[in-house]
């Protein structure tokens, strides 16, 4: 059985080079397609105030949770002060480390997020998905009330508190 001529042999003999036929792409089969819920996990992380994207990219940041993670898991990270949100992909995970990459990142410090009302003694701020809307005393930054689902609930609490103070001093 004659062998196909190589490029060098084809040049020497003056014969045209035989090109390799394009490889046929195989159609996907049922065993290669599954629901995303089965194949990967979706995580949501409420990062502490002051955490940056650079922090979450360090493998050691995930030390306490890495054993539960696996490659291709998705992680949404949102920081308590609502200044940014990022979607991550887990590339590797070990017992106490995980390597992740940023798929998307958004800054959230626009006018509609992390707003505050300036009052004489108190302010109302959104402090993330854990603490939610909080009433904070300005002079010492003490949290007077927290975990209000809506800003209006925090405002109602503050009005009620002010009424209580007025009654106590009258």
PAVOLO-166456 format. One line per field, with one value per residue: residue number from 1; residue in three letters; chain; z, y, x of N, C-alpha, C, O, CB in turn. Coordinates in nm, 3 decimals. Glycine has a CB too. Example, Ala and Ser with C-alpha at 12.3 -4.5 7.8 and 13.67 -1.06 7.14 Angstrom:
! residues 2
num c(1;2) .
residu c(ALA;SER) .
chaine c(A;A) .
n.w c(0.780;0.708) .
n.v c(-0.569;-0.225) .
n.u c(1.319;1.285) .
ca.w c(0.780;0.714) .
ca.v c(-0.450;-0.106) .
ca.u c(1.230;1.367) .
c.w c(0.780;0.787) .
c.v c(-0.330;0.003) .
c.u c(1.320;1.290) .
o.w c(0.846;0.804) .
o.v c(-0.332;0.114) .
o.u c(1.424;1.341) .
cb.w c(0.905;0.572) .
cb.v c(-0.447;-0.060) .
cb.u c(1.131;1.408) .
***
This chain:
! residues 170
num c(1;2;3;4;5;6;7;8;9;10;11;12;13;14;15;16;17;18;19;20;21;22;23;24;25;26;27;28;29;30;31;32;33;34;35;36;37;38;39;40;41;42;43;44;45;46;47;48;49;50;51;52;53;54;55;56;57;58;59;60;61;62;63;64;65;66;67;68;69;70;71;72;73;74;75;76;77;78;79;80;81;82;83;84;85;86;87;88;89;90;91;92;93;94;95;96;97;98;99;100;101;102;103;104;105;106;107;108;109;110;111;112;113;114;115;116;117;118;119;120;121;122;123;124;125;126;127;128;129;130;131;132;133;134;135;136;137;138;139;140;141;142;143;144;145;146;147;148;149;150;151;152;153;154;155;156;157;158;159;160;161;162;163;164;165;166;167;168;169;170) .
residu c(UNK;UNK;UNK;UNK;UNK;UNK;UNK;UNK;UNK;UNK;UNK;UNK;UNK;UNK;UNK;UNK;UNK;UNK;UNK;UNK;UNK;UNK;UNK;UNK;UNK;UNK;UNK;UNK;UNK;UNK;UNK;UNK;UNK;UNK;UNK;UNK;UNK;UNK;UNK;UNK;UNK;UNK;UNK;UNK;UNK;UNK;UNK;UNK;UNK;UNK;UNK;UNK;UNK;UNK;UNK;UNK;UNK;UNK;UNK;UNK;UNK;UNK;UNK;UNK;UNK;UNK;UNK;UNK;UNK;UNK;UNK;UNK;UNK;UNK;UNK;UNK;UNK;UNK;UNK;UNK;UNK;UNK;UNK;UNK;UNK;UNK;UNK;UNK;UNK;UNK;UNK;UNK;UNK;UNK;UNK;UNK;UNK;UNK;UNK;UNK;UNK;UNK;UNK;UNK;UNK;UNK;UNK;UNK;UNK;UNK;UNK;UNK;UNK;UNK;UNK;UNK;UNK;UNK;UNK;UNK;UNK;UNK;UNK;UNK;UNK;UNK;UNK;UNK;UNK;UNK;UNK;UNK;UNK;UNK;UNK;UNK;UNK;UNK;UNK;UNK;UNK;UNK;UNK;UNK;UNK;UNK;UNK;UNK;UNK;UNK;UNK;UNK;UNK;UNK;UNK;UNK;UNK;UNK;UNK;UNK;UNK;UNK;UNK;UNK;UNK;UNK;UNK;UNK;UNK;UNK) .
chaine c(A;A;A;A;A;A;A;A;A;A;A;A;A;A;A;A;A;A;A;A;A;A;A;A;A;A;A;A;A;A;A;A;A;A;A;A;A;A;A;A;A;A;A;A;A;A;A;A;A;A;A;A;A;A;A;A;A;A;A;A;A;A;A;A;A;A;A;A;A;A;A;A;A;A;A;A;A;A;A;A;A;A;A;A;A;A;A;A;A;A;A;A;A;A;A;A;A;A;A;A;A;A;A;A;A;A;A;A;A;A;A;A;A;A;A;A;A;A;A;A;A;A;A;A;A;A;A;A;A;A;A;A;A;A;A;A;A;A;A;A;A;A;A;A;A;A;A;A;A;A;A;A;A;A;A;A;A;A;A;A;A;A;A;A;A;A;A;A;A;A) .
n.w c(0.000;-0.098;0.054;0.156;0.001;0.164;0.250;0.180;0.009;-0.189;-0.298;-0.406;-0.602;-0.754;-0.729;-0.621;-0.283;-0.049;0.126;0.464;0.544;0.667;1.006;1.110;1.307;1.594;1.677;1.968;2.239;2.449;2.695;2.739;2.807;3.061;3.320;3.449;3.724;3.821;3.746;3.845;4.123;4.262;4.429;4.680;4.816;5.092;5.136;5.380;5.491;5.328;5.186;4.887;4.529;4.464;4.703;4.709;4.501;4.595;4.673;4.943;5.063;5.047;5.229;5.444;5.318;5.091;5.069;5.005;4.751;4.391;4.069;3.809;3.951;4.024;4.166;4.332;4.450;4.685;4.844;5.182;5.200;4.965;4.739;4.527;4.305;4.208;3.968;3.982;3.865;3.964;3.934;4.036;4.332;4.661;4.980;5.159;5.002;4.708;4.363;4.171;3.902;3.767;3.618;3.567;3.678;3.871;3.959;4.224;4.345;4.287;4.275;4.367;4.545;4.862;4.993;5.211;5.471;5.597;5.914;6.220;6.445;6.375;6.116;5.826;5.667;5.402;5.468;5.339;5.244;5.477;5.715;5.620;5.600;5.822;6.128;6.238;6.494;6.479;6.636;6.761;6.589;6.645;6.600;6.606;6.528;6.314;6.018;5.873;5.619;5.429;5.347;5.438;5.660;5.841;5.870;5.990;6.233;6.343;6.373;6.565;6.774;6.826;6.914;7.150;7.295;7.318;7.475;7.708;7.794;7.844) .
n.v c(-0.117;0.209;0.496;0.818;1.105;1.316;1.665;1.754;1.549;1.575;1.823;1.766;1.577;1.711;1.673;1.754;1.854;1.650;1.746;1.735;1.600;1.795;1.757;1.590;1.724;1.591;1.528;1.636;1.419;1.261;1.184;1.378;1.613;1.790;1.918;2.240;2.272;2.024;1.980;2.190;2.415;2.700;2.975;3.227;3.498;3.704;3.934;4.076;4.419;4.636;4.443;4.360;4.301;4.199;4.073;3.852;3.705;3.578;3.260;3.168;3.314;3.170;2.966;2.863;2.767;2.628;2.347;2.271;2.354;2.316;2.265;2.476;2.574;2.850;3.171;3.435;3.737;3.981;4.284;4.408;4.689;4.749;4.842;4.707;4.424;4.091;3.829;3.509;3.233;2.910;2.767;2.578;2.378;2.305;2.144;2.359;2.590;2.782;2.846;3.110;3.287;3.608;3.658;3.864;4.203;4.460;4.801;4.941;5.180;5.393;5.651;5.523;5.325;5.237;5.468;5.750;5.917;6.233;6.329;6.513;6.371;6.103;5.856;5.684;5.394;5.160;4.853;4.621;4.278;4.125;4.288;4.474;4.758;5.009;5.197;5.439;5.582;5.890;6.008;5.804;5.595;5.380;5.103;5.144;5.026;4.753;4.542;4.604;4.552;4.739;5.081;5.260;5.129;5.148;5.424;5.457;5.325;5.497;5.735;5.644;5.589;5.846;5.965;5.820;5.913;6.182;6.164;6.059;6.269;6.468) .
n.u c(0.085;0.071;0.226;0.104;0.236;0.477;0.512;0.768;0.850;0.657;0.720;0.970;0.910;0.729;0.461;0.126;0.060;-0.110;-0.389;-0.498;-0.811;-1.085;-1.171;-1.455;-1.715;-1.853;-2.190;-2.366;-2.441;-2.690;-2.574;-2.386;-2.504;-2.653;-2.870;-2.793;-2.818;-2.757;-2.496;-2.336;-2.280;-2.442;-2.332;-2.375;-2.219;-2.188;-1.980;-1.757;-1.758;-1.533;-1.395;-1.225;-1.220;-0.974;-0.906;-1.087;-0.990;-0.769;-0.647;-0.650;-0.853;-1.086;-1.065;-1.228;-1.454;-1.389;-1.379;-1.633;-1.671;-1.647;-1.486;-1.607;-1.823;-2.039;-2.003;-2.149;-2.047;-2.107;-2.056;-2.082;-2.123;-2.242;-2.098;-1.986;-2.034;-1.968;-1.936;-1.812;-1.608;-1.535;-1.225;-1.047;-1.049;-0.953;-0.897;-0.867;-0.851;-0.923;-0.924;-1.027;-1.190;-1.276;-1.580;-1.757;-1.791;-1.936;-1.968;-2.146;-2.197;-2.368;-2.623;-2.851;-2.780;-2.640;-2.723;-2.774;-2.952;-2.913;-2.943;-2.988;-2.877;-2.876;-2.833;-2.951;-2.870;-2.802;-2.667;-2.594;-2.681;-2.698;-2.717;-2.895;-3.117;-3.017;-3.029;-2.820;-2.631;-2.474;-2.264;-2.112;-2.117;-2.281;-2.496;-2.824;-3.059;-3.130;-3.144;-3.375;-3.604;-3.679;-3.607;-3.800;-3.904;-3.692;-3.688;-3.940;-3.890;-3.699;-3.849;-4.033;-3.858;-3.760;-3.998;-4.030;-3.808;-3.878;-4.109;-3.999;-3.836;-4.015) .
ca.w c(0.000;-0.106;0.156;0.105;-0.003;0.259;0.185;0.119;-0.104;-0.293;-0.364;-0.482;-0.718;-0.829;-0.709;-0.523;-0.145;-0.009;0.250;0.557;0.539;0.792;1.099;1.127;1.445;1.638;1.741;2.112;2.277;2.575;2.812;2.753;2.838;3.185;3.377;3.522;3.868;3.853;3.715;3.921;4.233;4.258;4.563;4.700;4.927;5.146;5.185;5.483;5.453;5.302;5.100;4.748;4.433;4.479;4.818;4.677;4.403;4.664;4.707;5.087;5.104;5.046;5.314;5.526;5.236;4.969;5.063;4.951;4.614;4.288;3.944;3.732;4.036;4.008;4.294;4.328;4.569;4.703;4.966;5.274;5.177;4.833;4.644;4.408;4.296;4.108;3.939;3.971;3.824;4.037;3.844;4.113;4.475;4.747;5.114;5.223;4.905;4.580;4.262;4.100;3.805;3.758;3.493;3.551;3.800;3.857;4.069;4.263;4.432;4.224;4.362;4.421;4.635;4.975;5.020;5.352;5.505;5.699;6.016;6.320;6.530;6.322;5.971;5.782;5.556;5.365;5.505;5.273;5.257;5.612;5.808;5.548;5.635;5.962;6.187;6.299;6.568;6.418;6.726;6.793;6.484;6.703;6.528;6.694;6.477;6.189;5.948;5.817;5.478;5.345;5.408;5.508;5.791;5.927;5.900;6.088;6.362;6.394;6.421;6.689;6.875;6.860;6.996;7.282;7.362;7.350;7.589;7.826;7.839;7.872) .
ca.v c(0.000;0.327;0.599;0.952;1.181;1.425;1.795;1.759;1.456;1.630;1.930;1.705;1.506;1.800;1.634;1.840;1.802;1.608;1.814;1.653;1.631;1.855;1.661;1.606;1.751;1.497;1.587;1.612;1.308;1.283;1.167;1.494;1.732;1.777;2.044;2.312;2.248;1.895;1.985;2.288;2.481;2.847;3.026;3.371;3.536;3.839;3.966;4.179;4.557;4.658;4.339;4.402;4.190;4.141;3.981;3.727;3.630;3.505;3.125;3.154;3.380;3.069;2.855;2.804;2.714;2.564;2.203;2.253;2.405;2.230;2.338;2.524;2.637;2.995;3.241;3.577;3.802;4.118;4.335;4.465;4.831;4.755;4.920;4.626;4.288;4.019;3.689;3.435;3.093;2.831;2.693;2.465;2.390;2.205;2.136;2.490;2.693;2.775;2.942;3.160;3.395;3.701;3.656;3.999;4.284;4.585;4.898;4.969;5.297;5.500;5.726;5.440;5.225;5.289;5.605;5.779;6.040;6.304;6.392;6.578;6.277;5.968;5.839;5.556;5.344;5.020;4.790;4.493;4.179;4.069;4.388;4.547;4.901;5.029;5.330;5.451;5.707;5.952;6.044;5.690;5.494;5.264;5.057;5.153;4.930;4.697;4.437;4.648;4.512;4.858;5.207;5.320;5.064;5.208;5.559;5.441;5.291;5.619;5.825;5.587;5.609;5.989;5.988;5.764;6.007;6.304;6.132;6.039;6.396;6.563) .
ca.u c(0.000;0.158;0.207;0.078;0.361;0.493;0.528;0.902;0.851;0.571;0.795;1.079;0.856;0.642;0.322;0.059;0.052;-0.244;-0.427;-0.575;-0.954;-1.129;-1.228;-1.599;-1.755;-1.956;-2.307;-2.374;-2.529;-2.763;-2.488;-2.299;-2.583;-2.729;-2.915;-2.687;-2.835;-2.695;-2.354;-2.259;-2.349;-2.446;-2.308;-2.390;-2.133;-2.201;-1.845;-1.750;-1.725;-1.391;-1.341;-1.210;-1.214;-0.840;-0.910;-1.157;-0.910;-0.663;-0.697;-0.670;-0.978;-1.191;-1.021;-1.334;-1.564;-1.336;-1.407;-1.768;-1.672;-1.588;-1.467;-1.723;-1.924;-2.052;-2.009;-2.182;-1.994;-2.155;-1.994;-2.181;-2.155;-2.306;-2.021;-1.959;-2.085;-1.890;-1.967;-1.687;-1.610;-1.435;-1.138;-0.995;-1.079;-0.893;-0.955;-0.871;-0.818;-0.994;-0.879;-1.144;-1.168;-1.388;-1.656;-1.812;-1.786;-2.008;-1.966;-2.284;-2.201;-2.443;-2.713;-2.958;-2.725;-2.562;-2.766;-2.796;-3.023;-2.838;-3.027;-2.903;-2.804;-2.880;-2.837;-3.005;-2.787;-2.812;-2.541;-2.579;-2.788;-2.705;-2.768;-3.000;-3.126;-2.980;-3.029;-2.688;-2.607;-2.356;-2.153;-2.025;-2.140;-2.351;-2.614;-2.939;-3.156;-3.078;-3.217;-3.503;-3.607;-3.694;-3.565;-3.915;-3.916;-3.589;-3.737;-4.048;-3.828;-3.635;-3.956;-4.084;-3.754;-3.760;-4.117;-4.001;-3.717;-3.956;-4.199;-3.915;-3.781;-4.124) .
c.w c(0.000;0.001;0.089;0.106;0.101;0.181;0.115;-0.003;-0.219;-0.369;-0.454;-0.609;-0.802;-0.817;-0.609;-0.388;-0.114;0.124;0.335;0.550;0.671;0.878;1.119;1.274;1.481;1.703;1.888;2.139;2.415;2.698;2.834;2.784;2.960;3.231;3.455;3.672;3.913;3.842;3.801;4.029;4.212;4.402;4.564;4.827;4.965;5.213;5.287;5.423;5.434;5.215;4.957;4.657;4.442;4.596;4.779;4.572;4.468;4.708;4.855;5.138;5.124;5.142;5.391;5.445;5.117;4.958;5.006;4.803;4.519;4.160;3.870;3.819;4.006;4.146;4.267;4.458;4.571;4.840;5.049;5.246;5.038;4.733;4.518;4.420;4.187;4.090;3.911;3.921;3.901;3.935;3.910;4.258;4.549;4.883;5.179;5.130;4.781;4.488;4.179;3.997;3.798;3.620;3.462;3.684;3.772;3.980;4.097;4.347;4.366;4.324;4.428;4.521;4.742;5.003;5.170;5.366;5.614;5.791;6.117;6.396;6.472;6.170;5.942;5.660;5.528;5.387;5.451;5.305;5.395;5.708;5.751;5.587;5.785;6.001;6.268;6.369;6.518;6.513;6.756;6.694;6.538;6.619;6.627;6.656;6.343;6.135;5.908;5.668;5.383;5.422;5.490;5.646;5.889;5.965;6.004;6.227;6.424;6.446;6.553;6.803;6.921;6.945;7.139;7.361;7.405;7.469;7.717;7.882;7.877;8.014) .
c.v c(0.123;0.429;0.733;1.031;1.293;1.554;1.803;1.668;1.511;1.740;1.871;1.639;1.593;1.765;1.729;1.771;1.764;1.674;1.719;1.696;1.693;1.751;1.691;1.624;1.657;1.572;1.548;1.497;1.334;1.271;1.284;1.623;1.705;1.915;2.108;2.286;2.118;1.904;2.082;2.349;2.632;2.895;3.177;3.407;3.681;3.874;4.079;4.314;4.570;4.552;4.392;4.278;4.122;4.043;3.848;3.644;3.552;3.368;3.107;3.219;3.277;2.953;2.787;2.740;2.630;2.417;2.173;2.292;2.304;2.311;2.361;2.575;2.787;3.057;3.388;3.637;3.945;4.164;4.410;4.610;4.855;4.842;4.841;4.488;4.218;3.878;3.619;3.293;3.022;2.749;2.566;2.486;2.273;2.206;2.274;2.604;2.675;2.882;2.979;3.264;3.480;3.688;3.795;4.071;4.415;4.671;4.936;5.095;5.416;5.564;5.638;5.336;5.293;5.435;5.626;5.909;6.107;6.374;6.456;6.478;6.137;5.969;5.699;5.514;5.199;4.958;4.648;4.394;4.115;4.167;4.468;4.695;4.917;5.176;5.340;5.586;5.764;5.968;5.928;5.574;5.367;5.230;5.056;5.050;4.879;4.589;4.476;4.617;4.632;4.982;5.269;5.256;5.120;5.351;5.555;5.412;5.417;5.718;5.775;5.607;5.755;6.025;5.938;5.857;6.132;6.280;6.120;6.171;6.499;6.552) .
c.u c(0.089;0.124;0.179;0.207;0.363;0.513;0.663;0.908;0.767;0.643;0.903;1.028;0.766;0.495;0.256;0.049;-0.092;-0.278;-0.510;-0.721;-0.996;-1.199;-1.377;-1.632;-1.869;-2.071;-2.310;-2.471;-2.586;-2.674;-2.393;-2.374;-2.669;-2.773;-2.801;-2.696;-2.771;-2.544;-2.273;-2.347;-2.342;-2.433;-2.332;-2.313;-2.160;-2.069;-1.851;-1.714;-1.574;-1.326;-1.334;-1.210;-1.078;-0.835;-0.973;-1.084;-0.796;-0.717;-0.727;-0.798;-1.089;-1.165;-1.135;-1.446;-1.516;-1.370;-1.545;-1.776;-1.610;-1.573;-1.599;-1.837;-1.924;-2.067;-2.043;-2.133;-2.047;-2.105;-2.099;-2.217;-2.215;-2.230;-1.987;-2.021;-2.006;-1.943;-1.835;-1.712;-1.501;-1.357;-1.085;-1.035;-1.015;-0.961;-0.968;-0.826;-0.905;-0.937;-1.001;-1.103;-1.294;-1.452;-1.712;-1.804;-1.858;-1.986;-2.109;-2.296;-2.266;-2.539;-2.818;-2.909;-2.640;-2.596;-2.778;-2.873;-2.942;-2.938;-2.933;-2.817;-2.792;-2.872;-2.892;-2.927;-2.819;-2.676;-2.530;-2.689;-2.799;-2.771;-2.884;-3.000;-3.104;-2.997;-2.901;-2.677;-2.475;-2.239;-2.059;-2.041;-2.206;-2.474;-2.730;-3.045;-3.104;-3.173;-3.359;-3.501;-3.615;-3.651;-3.678;-3.935;-3.813;-3.631;-3.849;-3.991;-3.768;-3.739;-4.013;-3.985;-3.750;-3.882;-4.094;-3.910;-3.791;-4.048;-4.118;-3.862;-3.891;-4.172) .
o.w c(0.088;0.035;-0.022;0.204;0.124;0.059;0.002;-0.106;-0.335;-0.491;-0.565;-0.713;-0.913;-0.889;-0.520;-0.378;-0.147;0.222;0.283;0.549;0.776;0.829;1.141;1.359;1.408;1.775;1.927;2.068;2.489;2.796;2.937;2.788;2.963;3.186;3.520;3.739;4.030;3.920;3.826;4.027;4.151;4.488;4.464;4.933;4.880;5.331;5.280;5.319;5.516;5.172;4.911;4.705;4.428;4.588;4.813;4.554;4.402;4.773;4.890;5.245;5.208;5.137;5.402;5.501;5.050;4.848;4.962;4.737;4.560;4.143;3.870;3.765;3.968;4.233;4.190;4.566;4.474;4.938;4.994;5.267;4.998;4.651;4.413;4.529;4.084;4.186;3.828;3.934;3.905;3.858;3.847;4.303;4.506;4.899;5.246;5.176;4.754;4.530;4.125;4.005;3.821;3.517;3.346;3.790;3.665;4.092;4.004;4.414;4.388;4.443;4.534;4.578;4.715;5.033;5.247;5.283;5.714;5.749;6.101;6.410;6.515;6.105;6.024;5.562;5.618;5.330;5.511;5.384;5.426;5.776;5.827;5.605;5.866;5.919;6.357;6.311;6.516;6.474;6.775;6.715;6.481;6.574;6.719;6.742;6.268;6.200;5.909;5.599;5.271;5.545;5.598;5.738;6.006;6.080;6.095;6.326;6.544;6.551;6.644;6.915;7.040;7.038;7.236;7.480;7.515;7.554;7.823;8.003;7.935;8.054) .
o.v c(0.139;0.446;0.757;1.024;1.357;1.551;1.853;1.705;1.494;1.751;1.919;1.643;1.554;1.821;1.780;1.649;1.838;1.659;1.633;1.815;1.650;1.669;1.806;1.549;1.644;1.669;1.441;1.482;1.419;1.340;1.289;1.730;1.610;2.017;2.039;2.279;2.103;1.841;2.058;2.338;2.684;2.859;3.246;3.351;3.770;3.847;4.166;4.323;4.521;4.570;4.460;4.165;4.000;3.941;3.743;3.526;3.469;3.361;3.035;3.183;3.295;2.852;2.664;2.664;2.567;2.366;2.061;2.265;2.219;2.414;2.277;2.617;2.844;3.003;3.456;3.592;4.020;4.090;4.469;4.650;4.970;4.909;4.900;4.442;4.279;3.815;3.662;3.241;3.068;2.672;2.460;2.600;2.158;2.263;2.302;2.702;2.565;2.993;2.893;3.320;3.431;3.705;3.838;4.008;4.474;4.621;4.961;5.114;5.530;5.533;5.673;5.265;5.394;5.515;5.530;6.000;6.043;6.465;6.451;6.499;6.059;6.069;5.608;5.588;5.124;5.005;4.563;4.424;4.056;4.134;4.524;4.753;4.848;5.267;5.258;5.690;5.694;5.945;5.950;5.466;5.259;5.319;4.975;4.995;4.954;4.552;4.394;4.651;4.627;4.986;5.323;5.324;5.139;5.393;5.638;5.466;5.440;5.779;5.855;5.639;5.783;6.105;6.003;5.879;6.183;6.368;6.166;6.184;6.603;6.625) .
o.u c(0.174;0.007;0.224;0.281;0.261;0.528;0.671;0.965;0.804;0.629;0.925;1.094;0.730;0.412;0.324;0.033;-0.185;-0.206;-0.581;-0.750;-0.950;-1.277;-1.416;-1.583;-1.967;-2.049;-2.263;-2.571;-2.537;-2.698;-2.325;-2.314;-2.748;-2.720;-2.722;-2.593;-2.734;-2.472;-2.155;-2.470;-2.248;-2.514;-2.312;-2.340;-2.156;-2.048;-1.938;-1.648;-1.497;-1.212;-1.425;-1.201;-1.069;-0.766;-0.919;-1.114;-0.733;-0.821;-0.821;-0.846;-1.177;-1.235;-1.137;-1.525;-1.598;-1.388;-1.571;-1.877;-1.531;-1.638;-1.688;-1.939;-1.822;-2.136;-1.975;-2.172;-2.034;-2.111;-2.192;-2.332;-2.235;-2.292;-1.961;-2.056;-1.978;-1.989;-1.756;-1.823;-1.387;-1.414;-1.079;-1.052;-1.023;-1.069;-1.067;-0.769;-0.954;-0.907;-1.070;-0.994;-1.405;-1.385;-1.714;-1.809;-1.843;-1.985;-2.187;-2.398;-2.224;-2.536;-2.869;-2.991;-2.576;-2.507;-2.790;-2.861;-2.908;-3.009;-2.811;-2.697;-2.707;-2.900;-2.880;-2.918;-2.859;-2.577;-2.463;-2.779;-2.902;-2.869;-2.964;-2.892;-3.166;-2.981;-2.877;-2.709;-2.374;-2.124;-1.940;-1.984;-2.188;-2.546;-2.734;-3.112;-3.042;-3.271;-3.451;-3.405;-3.565;-3.658;-3.655;-3.980;-3.844;-3.612;-3.853;-4.038;-3.782;-3.719;-4.038;-4.024;-3.739;-3.871;-4.133;-3.931;-3.770;-4.064;-4.162;-3.844;-3.861;-4.263) .
cb.w c(0.122;-0.243;0.249;0.188;-0.141;0.355;0.287;0.221;-0.061;-0.233;-0.261;-0.396;-0.675;-0.972;-0.660;-0.573;-0.042;0.002;0.221;0.702;0.508;0.766;1.235;1.069;1.464;1.736;1.670;2.187;2.274;2.585;2.800;2.627;2.717;3.295;3.468;3.494;3.903;3.759;3.574;3.829;4.370;4.189;4.609;4.710;4.890;5.247;5.068;5.590;5.560;5.431;5.107;4.728;4.288;4.498;4.935;4.630;4.299;4.788;4.663;5.159;5.000;4.907;5.411;5.615;5.185;4.964;5.203;5.031;4.606;4.264;3.854;3.644;4.188;3.916;4.372;4.307;4.571;4.693;4.933;5.412;5.194;4.847;4.709;4.386;4.267;4.146;3.818;4.106;3.668;4.145;3.798;4.098;4.500;4.763;5.202;5.346;4.868;4.599;4.171;4.199;3.664;3.785;3.501;3.498;3.846;3.836;4.034;4.338;4.476;4.103;4.283;4.309;4.558;4.946;4.951;5.428;5.551;5.636;6.084;6.416;6.663;6.367;5.906;5.752;5.588;5.216;5.655;5.309;5.156;5.662;5.848;5.578;5.592;5.987;6.276;6.193;6.724;6.362;6.855;6.933;6.417;6.850;6.464;6.690;6.463;6.210;6.034;5.843;5.452;5.298;5.300;5.423;5.778;5.854;5.772;6.046;6.344;6.285;6.315;6.670;6.820;6.733;6.933;7.269;7.271;7.227;7.562;7.791;7.729;7.777) .
cb.v c(0.000;0.392;0.609;1.025;1.240;1.399;1.909;1.718;1.317;1.683;2.025;1.603;1.384;1.800;1.487;1.877;1.907;1.454;1.944;1.665;1.503;1.976;1.665;1.484;1.900;1.393;1.543;1.741;1.173;1.186;1.040;1.513;1.772;1.707;2.023;2.462;2.246;1.786;2.021;2.399;2.441;2.901;2.993;3.413;3.516;3.851;4.004;4.139;4.657;4.665;4.209;4.484;4.241;4.251;4.045;3.758;3.725;3.585;3.022;3.212;3.485;3.016;2.904;2.909;2.827;2.581;2.142;2.335;2.539;2.102;2.263;2.415;2.610;3.032;3.229;3.603;3.801;4.128;4.427;4.455;4.916;4.809;4.969;4.614;4.285;4.017;3.675;3.431;3.078;2.737;2.781;2.451;2.395;2.228;2.046;2.489;2.689;2.793;2.882;3.220;3.339;3.848;3.554;3.995;4.310;4.560;5.025;4.853;5.333;5.448;5.834;5.371;5.120;5.275;5.634;5.787;6.011;6.407;6.289;6.657;6.268;5.896;5.859;5.566;5.360;5.002;4.789;4.433;4.072;4.032;4.483;4.484;4.961;4.984;5.357;5.435;5.685;6.086;6.098;5.642;5.458;5.291;4.916;5.295;4.993;4.637;4.315;4.803;4.420;4.873;5.306;5.304;4.912;5.210;5.629;5.329;5.182;5.684;5.836;5.437;5.566;6.075;5.919;5.625;6.043;6.348;6.000;5.946;6.455;6.541) .
cb.u c(-0.097;0.149;0.331;-0.032;0.384;0.612;0.515;1.010;0.799;0.441;0.858;1.153;0.780;0.683;0.312;-0.082;0.105;-0.253;-0.507;-0.521;-1.037;-1.222;-1.153;-1.675;-1.797;-1.898;-2.437;-2.419;-2.452;-2.877;-2.409;-2.221;-2.671;-2.645;-3.039;-2.696;-2.983;-2.749;-2.337;-2.203;-2.286;-2.580;-2.163;-2.542;-1.984;-2.322;-1.752;-1.648;-1.776;-1.318;-1.426;-1.079;-1.241;-0.736;-0.988;-1.298;-0.855;-0.611;-0.596;-0.554;-1.020;-1.209;-0.918;-1.393;-1.648;-1.187;-1.395;-1.868;-1.598;-1.677;-1.369;-1.774;-1.897;-2.173;-1.873;-2.337;-1.836;-2.314;-1.873;-2.130;-2.030;-2.446;-1.893;-1.808;-2.241;-1.742;-2.066;-1.615;-1.590;-1.503;-1.022;-0.839;-1.232;-0.743;-0.870;-0.785;-0.667;-1.149;-0.763;-1.247;-1.131;-1.341;-1.771;-1.959;-1.638;-2.157;-1.878;-2.341;-2.061;-2.520;-2.781;-3.029;-2.642;-2.412;-2.901;-2.662;-3.172;-2.738;-3.125;-2.987;-2.869;-3.007;-2.695;-3.160;-2.638;-2.861;-2.525;-2.448;-2.769;-2.564;-2.656;-3.139;-3.264;-2.834;-3.159;-2.576;-2.604;-2.393;-2.208;-2.053;-2.009;-2.391;-2.592;-2.998;-3.300;-2.938;-3.223;-3.528;-3.724;-3.840;-3.518;-4.042;-3.898;-3.452;-3.786;-4.144;-3.720;-3.549;-4.069;-4.114;-3.616;-3.758;-4.241;-3.937;-3.600;-4.039;-4.277;-3.799;-3.692;-4.240) .
***
